[in-house]
């Protein structure tokens, strides 16, 4: 816990300063200098933008700038350290250096005292890009499943390109040559140098936020490997991977392949090729429509002719050529069936009549009346009981005898 400052005594720590007890600027400068002096030498990377050799002086003054941001710092080194690098030390060279930070209290400036300087060669840069490519691929940033299709005819095209660049003219002119009604929203940015990543990413975010933009083209002409390095920057690549709008990469020539090509939804080999990918050719589409119309018309004509031929064939059949023939044949068939039914019914009635006559004869032959007609009689008791045994009657009984032509009463006589 810090000790509060006493009146007339300056605070020991920055956190203890107040409006009533501030540090003098010289004390702040001295404190910063002390802190910086305690720092160890550090390896840093950047781009040399200025090399100032003074005749007869053992000290060389350099200006080192960050690769991806507008930050620069003065560097001093011994002339022998610089000479050891040979001709690689030129303004624009990419280097790494081991330097001790130093703070100049009077000017309030921070600078570096370089102990070792090494040029970053193309091989090292390629290796870094390759390592980043493997990292992004392992994360799925380049997966085909993440890529979005480009609309057949974009309503509005976003274009990110250099200021007054040939790439802009190539894209705009070739797109409008193919599709004259194409509408552009153009953002001119730095496409080379330390501000490229920030400006391209900013323009991408701005266009991506506009719902009217259907596709975004990032275009730049050819250049050296170092010139195209910003388009392999991790920050820019990840910005493209998270964009909601389809992005077309049109960087350099066929042989150039920055990482932007792998993350973009569509890769164009050149800015001119990008125009062929984002809009159809109006002349080709009109020709295609005309050809399809002709093909459709011919197909329809053939179909109509075929159907007409089928109708003519159907109409030529007897049933349609003479419809009454069908009615006449059905009438004749109905008449035949009626006659047949009439004959069969008459025959069936005749057989049934004969059967009934035969049954009447049998019934008549077996009836009690016929038996009586043959001389038989039926003898009954007074109560109507039929006498079937002589033992059932006595001489005193009055019996009723029925014959074929009536009945009469009798009394039995005793047998002798």
C-alpha positions as CSV (number, residue, x, y, z in Angstrom):
1,X,0.0,0.0,0.0
2,X,1.5,3.4,-1.1
3,X,2.3,6.1,1.5
4,X,0.3,9.3,1.1
5,X,2.5,12.2,0.0
6,X,3.2,14.9,2.6
7,X,2.9,18.6,1.9
8,X,6.0,19.8,0.1
9,X,7.0,16.3,-1.0
10,X,6.3,14.8,-4.4
11,X,4.4,11.5,-4.6
12,X,6.6,8.4,-5.2
13,X,4.1,6.7,-7.6
14,X,2.0,7.9,-10.4
15,X,-1.1,6.5,-8.7
16,X,-0.5,8.9,-5.8
17,X,-0.5,12.1,-7.8
18,X,-3.4,14.5,-7.5
19,X,-4.4,17.8,-8.9
20,X,-2.9,19.4,-5.8
21,X,0.3,17.4,-5.9
22,X,1.1,16.7,-9.6
23,X,4.5,15.5,-11.0
24,X,6.6,18.0,-12.9
25,X,7.0,16.9,-16.5
26,X,10.7,16.4,-15.9
27,X,9.9,13.9,-13.2
28,X,7.5,12.0,-15.4
29,X,10.1,11.9,-18.2
30,X,12.7,10.7,-15.7
31,X,10.4,8.0,-14.4
32,X,9.6,6.8,-18.0
33,X,13.3,6.8,-18.8
34,X,14.1,4.7,-15.7
35,X,11.3,2.2,-16.6
36,X,12.6,1.9,-20.2
37,X,16.2,1.4,-19.1
38,X,15.1,-1.6,-17.1
39,X,13.7,-3.3,-20.2
40,X,15.7,-6.1,-21.8
41,X,16.7,-6.1,-25.5
42,X,13.8,-7.3,-27.6
43,X,13.5,-8.7,-31.1
44,X,11.0,-6.7,-33.3
45,X,9.9,-6.9,-36.9
46,X,9.1,-4.1,-39.3
47,X,9.9,-2.4,-42.6
48,X,12.7,0.0,-43.1
49,X,11.3,3.2,-44.6
50,X,14.4,5.4,-44.2
51,X,18.1,4.8,-43.9
52,X,20.2,7.9,-43.1
53,X,24.0,7.5,-43.2
54,X,26.0,10.6,-42.2
55,X,29.5,10.8,-43.6
56,X,32.2,10.1,-41.0
57,X,29.6,9.2,-38.3
58,X,29.7,5.7,-36.8
59,X,25.9,6.0,-36.2
60,X,23.3,5.3,-38.8
61,X,19.7,6.6,-38.3
62,X,16.9,4.4,-39.4
63,X,13.1,4.6,-39.4
64,X,11.3,1.3,-38.8
65,X,7.6,1.0,-39.6
66,X,5.1,-1.7,-38.5
67,X,4.0,-4.0,-41.3
68,X,0.3,-3.7,-40.8
69,X,-0.3,-0.4,-39.0
70,X,0.7,3.2,-39.2
71,X,3.3,3.1,-36.4
72,X,6.9,4.0,-36.8
73,X,9.9,4.5,-34.6
74,X,13.4,5.9,-34.9
75,X,16.3,3.4,-34.7
76,X,20.0,4.0,-34.2
77,X,22.7,1.4,-35.0
78,X,26.4,1.2,-35.6
79,X,27.5,1.5,-39.2
80,X,29.2,-1.8,-38.9
81,X,26.0,-3.6,-37.9
82,X,24.3,-2.2,-40.9
83,X,27.2,-2.9,-43.3
84,X,27.1,-6.6,-42.1
85,X,23.7,-6.9,-43.8
86,X,25.1,-6.0,-47.2
87,X,22.9,-4.7,-50.0
88,X,19.7,-6.2,-48.4
89,X,19.5,-2.9,-46.3
90,X,17.4,-0.7,-48.5
91,X,14.3,1.4,-47.8
92,X,11.3,-0.9,-48.1
93,X,13.2,-4.0,-46.8
94,X,11.5,-6.2,-44.2
95,X,13.8,-6.8,-41.3
96,X,13.9,-8.2,-37.7
97,X,16.3,-6.6,-35.3
98,X,17.4,-7.0,-31.7
99,X,17.2,-3.6,-30.1
100,X,17.3,-2.0,-26.7
101,X,14.5,0.6,-26.1
102,X,15.8,4.0,-25.0
103,X,13.9,7.1,-23.9
104,X,15.1,10.6,-24.6
105,X,13.8,12.7,-21.7
106,X,14.3,16.1,-23.2
107,X,12.2,15.3,-26.4
108,X,10.0,12.8,-24.7
109,X,10.7,10.3,-27.5
110,X,11.2,6.6,-27.5
111,X,13.7,5.0,-29.9
112,X,15.5,1.8,-30.4
113,X,19.2,1.0,-30.3
114,X,19.7,-1.9,-32.7
115,X,22.3,-4.5,-31.8
116,X,21.6,-7.0,-34.6
117,X,19.7,-6.6,-37.8
118,X,18.6,-9.4,-40.1
119,X,16.7,-9.2,-43.4
120,X,13.5,-11.3,-43.7
121,X,13.9,-13.1,-47.0
122,X,11.2,-14.4,-49.3
123,X,11.7,-17.9,-48.1
124,X,10.9,-16.9,-44.5
125,X,7.9,-14.9,-45.6
126,X,6.6,-17.8,-47.6
127,X,7.1,-20.1,-44.7
128,X,5.1,-17.8,-42.5
129,X,2.3,-17.6,-45.0
130,X,2.4,-21.4,-45.3
131,X,2.2,-21.9,-41.5
132,X,-0.8,-19.5,-41.3
133,X,-2.5,-21.3,-44.2
134,X,-2.2,-24.7,-42.3
135,X,-3.5,-23.0,-39.1
136,X,-6.5,-21.5,-40.9
137,X,-7.2,-24.7,-42.8
138,X,-7.2,-26.7,-39.6
139,X,-9.8,-24.3,-38.1
140,X,-12.0,-24.9,-41.1
141,X,-11.8,-21.3,-42.4
142,X,-11.2,-22.6,-46.0
143,X,-13.9,-25.3,-45.9
144,X,-16.1,-25.4,-49.0
145,X,-19.2,-25.7,-46.8
146,X,-18.6,-22.1,-45.6
147,X,-18.7,-20.7,-49.1
148,X,-21.8,-18.9,-50.3
149,X,-23.1,-18.8,-53.9
150,X,-23.1,-15.6,-55.9
151,X,-26.5,-14.4,-57.1
152,X,-27.2,-14.9,-60.8
153,X,-27.7,-11.2,-61.3
154,X,-26.5,-9.0,-58.3
155,X,-28.6,-5.9,-57.7
156,X,-25.6,-4.0,-56.4
157,X,-21.9,-4.9,-56.6
158,X,-19.4,-3.8,-53.9
159,X,-15.9,-3.2,-55.3
160,X,-12.8,-2.6,-53.1
161,X,-9.8,-1.5,-55.2
162,X,-6.9,0.9,-55.4
163,X,-7.3,4.5,-56.1
164,X,-7.6,5.2,-59.9
165,X,-6.3,1.7,-60.5
166,X,-6.4,-0.4,-63.6
167,X,-8.1,-3.2,-61.6
168,X,-11.1,-0.9,-61.0
169,X,-11.4,-0.1,-64.7
170,X,-11.0,-3.8,-65.6
171,X,-13.8,-4.9,-63.3
172,X,-16.2,-2.0,-64.0
173,X,-15.8,-1.9,-67.8
174,X,-16.0,-5.7,-68.2
175,X,-19.0,-6.1,-65.9
176,X,-20.9,-3.3,-67.7
177,X,-19.9,-4.7,-71.1
178,X,-21.5,-8.0,-70.1
179,X,-24.4,-6.5,-68.1
180,X,-25.0,-2.8,-68.9
181,X,-27.4,-2.3,-66.0
182,X,-24.9,-3.3,-63.3
183,X,-24.7,-0.9,-60.3
184,X,-21.5,-0.5,-58.3
185,X,-20.7,0.7,-54.8
186,X,-16.9,1.4,-55.0
187,X,-14.5,1.9,-52.1
188,X,-11.0,3.1,-53.2
189,X,-8.4,2.1,-50.6
190,X,-4.7,1.5,-50.3
191,X,-3.8,-1.9,-51.8
192,X,-0.1,-1.7,-51.0
193,X,1.7,-0.7,-47.9
194,X,1.1,-0.7,-44.2
195,X,-2.4,0.7,-44.3
196,X,-3.7,-1.9,-46.7
197,X,-5.1,-4.3,-44.1
198,X,-6.9,-1.7,-42.1
199,X,-8.4,0.1,-45.1
200,X,-9.5,-3.0,-47.0
201,X,-11.0,-4.5,-43.8
202,X,-12.8,-1.3,-43.1
203,X,-14.2,-1.1,-46.6
204,X,-15.2,-4.7,-46.4
205,X,-17.1,-4.1,-43.1
206,X,-18.8,-1.1,-44.5
207,X,-20.0,-2.8,-47.7
208,X,-21.0,-6.0,-45.8
209,X,-23.2,-4.0,-43.5
210,X,-25.2,-2.6,-46.5
211,X,-28.1,-5.0,-47.2
212,X,-28.3,-3.7,-50.8
213,X,-24.9,-5.2,-51.6
214,X,-25.2,-8.7,-53.1
215,X,-21.6,-9.4,-53.7
216,X,-18.2,-7.8,-52.8
217,X,-15.2,-7.9,-55.1
218,X,-11.7,-7.3,-53.7
219,X,-9.5,-6.4,-56.7
220,X,-5.8,-5.6,-57.2
221,X,-3.5,-5.9,-60.1
222,X,-0.3,-7.9,-60.2
223,X,2.8,-7.2,-58.1
224,X,5.7,-8.7,-56.2
225,X,5.2,-11.3,-53.5
226,X,5.9,-8.6,-50.9
227,X,3.3,-6.2,-52.5
228,X,0.6,-8.9,-52.2
229,X,1.5,-9.9,-48.6
230,X,-1.3,-7.8,-47.0
231,X,-3.8,-10.1,-48.8
232,X,-2.4,-13.0,-46.8
233,X,-2.7,-11.1,-43.5
234,X,-4.6,-13.1,-40.8
235,X,-6.7,-10.1,-39.8
236,X,-8.0,-9.5,-43.3
237,X,-8.5,-13.3,-44.0
238,X,-10.6,-13.7,-40.8
239,X,-12.6,-10.5,-41.7
240,X,-13.5,-12.1,-45.1
241,X,-14.4,-15.4,-43.4
242,X,-17.0,-13.7,-41.1
243,X,-18.6,-11.5,-43.8
244,X,-22.2,-12.3,-44.5
245,X,-22.0,-11.1,-48.2
246,X,-20.3,-13.4,-50.8
247,X,-16.8,-12.2,-51.5
248,X,-14.8,-12.6,-54.7
249,X,-11.0,-12.4,-54.6
250,X,-9.4,-10.9,-57.7
251,X,-5.8,-10.3,-56.6
252,X,-2.9,-10.4,-58.9
253,X,-2.5,-12.8,-61.8
254,X,-3.0,-16.5,-62.3
255,X,0.2,-17.5,-60.6
256,X,-0.5,-15.4,-57.5
257,X,-2.3,-17.1,-54.7
258,X,-2.6,-15.0,-51.5
259,X,-4.6,-16.5,-48.6
260,X,-7.5,-14.3,-49.6
261,X,-8.1,-16.6,-52.5
262,X,-8.7,-19.6,-50.2
263,X,-11.1,-17.9,-47.9
264,X,-13.1,-16.0,-50.5
265,X,-16.4,-17.6,-51.7
266,X,-15.1,-17.3,-55.3
267,X,-11.6,-16.9,-56.6
268,X,-11.0,-15.0,-59.8
269,X,-7.6,-15.4,-61.6
270,X,-7.6,-11.7,-62.5
271,X,-9.8,-8.6,-62.1
272,X,-11.0,-9.2,-65.7
273,X,-12.0,-12.8,-64.8
274,X,-13.9,-11.5,-61.8
275,X,-16.3,-9.7,-64.2
276,X,-17.1,-13.0,-65.9
277,X,-17.9,-14.6,-62.6
278,X,-20.2,-12.1,-60.9
279,X,-22.6,-11.3,-63.8
280,X,-23.8,-13.2,-66.8
281,X,-23.2,-12.0,-70.4
282,X,-26.4,-10.3,-71.6
283,X,-25.8,-11.2,-75.2
284,X,-25.2,-14.9,-74.3
285,X,-28.4,-14.9,-72.2
286,X,-30.5,-13.3,-74.9
287,X,-29.1,-15.9,-77.4
288,X,-29.9,-18.7,-74.9
289,X,-33.4,-17.4,-74.4
290,X,-34.0,-17.2,-78.1
291,X,-32.6,-20.7,-78.6
292,X,-34.8,-22.0,-75.8
293,X,-37.8,-20.3,-77.3
294,X,-37.1,-21.9,-80.7
295,X,-36.6,-25.3,-79.1
296,X,-39.8,-24.9,-77.1
297,X,-41.8,-23.8,-80.2
298,X,-40.5,-26.7,-82.2
299,X,-41.3,-29.1,-79.4
300,X,-44.8,-27.6,-79.1
301,X,-45.4,-27.8,-82.8
302,X,-44.3,-31.5,-82.8
303,X,-46.6,-32.2,-79.9
304,X,-49.6,-30.6,-81.5
305,X,-48.9,-32.5,-84.8
306,X,-48.6,-35.7,-82.9
307,X,-51.8,-35.1,-80.9
308,X,-53.7,-34.1,-84.1
309,X,-52.5,-37.3,-85.7
310,X,-53.8,-39.3,-82.8
311,X,-57.1,-37.6,-83.0
312,X,-57.4,-38.3,-86.7
313,X,-56.5,-41.9,-86.0
314,X,-59.2,-42.2,-83.4
315,X,-61.8,-40.5,-85.6
316,X,-61.0,-43.0,-88.4
317,X,-62.0,-45.9,-86.3
318,X,-65.5,-47.3,-87.2
319,X,-66.9,-46.6,-83.7
320,X,-66.3,-42.9,-84.2
321,X,-66.6,-42.8,-88.0
322,X,-70.1,-44.4,-87.8
323,X,-71.3,-44.1,-84.2
324,X,-74.8,-45.6,-85.1
325,X,-73.1,-48.9,-85.9
326,X,-72.3,-49.3,-82.2
327,X,-75.9,-48.6,-81.3
328,X,-77.3,-50.9,-83.9
329,X,-75.0,-53.8,-82.9
330,X,-76.0,-53.3,-79.2
331,X,-79.7,-53.2,-80.2
332,X,-79.4,-56.4,-82.1
333,X,-77.6,-58.0,-79.2
334,X,-80.4,-56.8,-76.8
335,X,-83.1,-58.2,-79.2
336,X,-81.3,-61.6,-79.3
337,X,-81.1,-61.7,-75.6
338,X,-84.8,-60.8,-75.3
339,X,-85.8,-63.6,-77.7
340,X,-83.6,-66.0,-76.0
341,X,-85.0,-65.1,-72.6
342,X,-88.6,-65.4,-74.0
343,X,-87.9,-68.9,-75.5
344,X,-86.3,-70.1,-72.3
345,X,-89.1,-68.7,-70.1
346,X,-91.7,-70.4,-72.3
347,X,-89.9,-73.7,-72.2
348,X,-89.5,-73.4,-68.4
349,X,-93.3,-72.6,-68.0
350,X,-94.2,-75.6,-70.2
351,X,-92.0,-77.9,-68.1
352,X,-93.4,-76.6,-64.9
353,X,-97.0,-77.1,-66.3
354,X,-96.3,-80.7,-67.1
355,X,-94.8,-81.2,-63.7
356,X,-97.9,-79.7,-62.0
357,X,-100.2,-82.0,-64.1
358,X,-98.2,-85.0,-63.2
359,X,-98.3,-84.1,-59.5
360,X,-102.1,-83.5,-59.8
361,X,-102.4,-87.1,-61.2
362,X,-100.4,-88.5,-58.4
363,X,-102.3,-86.5,-55.8
364,X,-105.6,-87.6,-57.2
365,X,-104.5,-91.3,-57.3
366,X,-103.4,-91.1,-53.7
367,X,-106.3,-89.1,-52.3
368,X,-109.0,-90.7,-50.0
369,X,-111.7,-89.7,-52.4
370,X,-110.2,-91.9,-55.1
371,X,-110.0,-94.8,-52.6
372,X,-113.7,-94.3,-51.8
373,X,-114.4,-94.2,-55.6
374,X,-113.0,-97.7,-55.8
375,X,-115.6,-99.0,-53.3
376,X,-113.9,-98.5,-50.0
377,X,-115.7,-96.9,-47.0
378,X,-114.6,-95.2,-43.8
379,X,-116.3,-96.3,-40.6
380,X,-116.4,-93.9,-37.6
381,X,-117.6,-93.9,-34.1
382,X,-120.2,-91.3,-33.1
383,X,-117.4,-89.2,-31.7
384,X,-115.6,-89.3,-35.1
385,X,-113.0,-91.9,-34.2
386,X,-112.1,-94.1,-37.2
387,X,-112.8,-97.8,-36.5
388,X,-109.8,-99.9,-37.5
389,X,-110.5,-103.1,-35.4
390,X,-113.7,-105.0,-35.0
391,X,-113.0,-105.3,-31.4
392,X,-113.5,-101.6,-31.0
393,X,-117.3,-101.9,-31.7
394,X,-120.2,-103.7,-30.1
395,X,-123.7,-104.5,-31.3
396,X,-125.2,-101.6,-29.5
397,X,-122.9,-99.0,-31.1
398,X,-124.2,-96.6,-33.8
399,X,-121.6,-96.2,-36.5
400,X,-121.2,-93.7,-39.3
401,X,-120.1,-95.1,-42.7
402,X,-118.7,-92.7,-45.4
403,X,-118.6,-93.8,-49.0
404,X,-117.8,-92.0,-52.3
405,X,-121.2,-90.5,-52.6
406,X,-122.2,-89.6,-49.0
407,X,-122.5,-91.3,-45.7
408,X,-125.1,-93.3,-43.6
409,X,-125.5,-94.9,-40.1
410,X,-125.4,-98.5,-39.3
411,X,-125.5,-100.9,-36.3
412,X,-123.2,-103.9,-36.2
413,X,-124.8,-107.3,-35.8
414,X,-123.4,-110.1,-33.8
415,X,-121.4,-112.6,-35.6
416,X,-122.7,-116.2,-35.7
